[in-house]
């Protein structure tokens, strides 16, 4: 496939949407009003909008390797702040996926380059939960760390001043943790939703 084929695909996609709804792109160009922010992995096999059946304009998206929420990542913080403070999104989804290559890399001792620094927090998460990995094969170890990672990143989102300030303002905001199965295309809810600071450890709360 080359760029010309992509251009043809784009034309077919735009014409198909316009045929179903002639005013679709005019409304979309006027403004976006998504209810959800999606924080997901960059993996090309996990297309955010398609996975949850949402149209353009309905899902604000941030993606990086292994769906990480890093307190010093200005790219992520900018997306989060814009989503919460400007777009007034009401729900944040942290979505990982089973078989994640970034998670698999973190479990290995192989050096991959710059990304090793990005994945270091995953190595720490594995080390903190070593007992849970006893007697698991490699595939099961990867999938377990994928789930633990989603749970940790949900809490990391909640630990930001951006989310906590929204709660202090009384802004409705809930953070969910989901994981996607590459083998069946289905999402699993990890039942780790947080919608109030009282659900957090006191150490991570900010006064004011």
Buried (B, 14 or more C-beta within 10 A) or exposed (E): EEEEEEEEEEEEEEEEBEEEEEEBBEEBEEEEEBEBBBBBBEBEEBEBBEBBEBEEBBBBBBBBBBBBBBEEBEEBBEBBBBBBBEBBBBBBBBBBBBBBBBBBBBBEEEEEEEBEEBBEBBBEBBEEEEEEBEEEEEEEBBBBBBBBBBBBBBBBBBBBEBBBBBBEEEBEBEBBBBBBEEEEEEBBEBEBBBBEBEEBEEEEEEEE
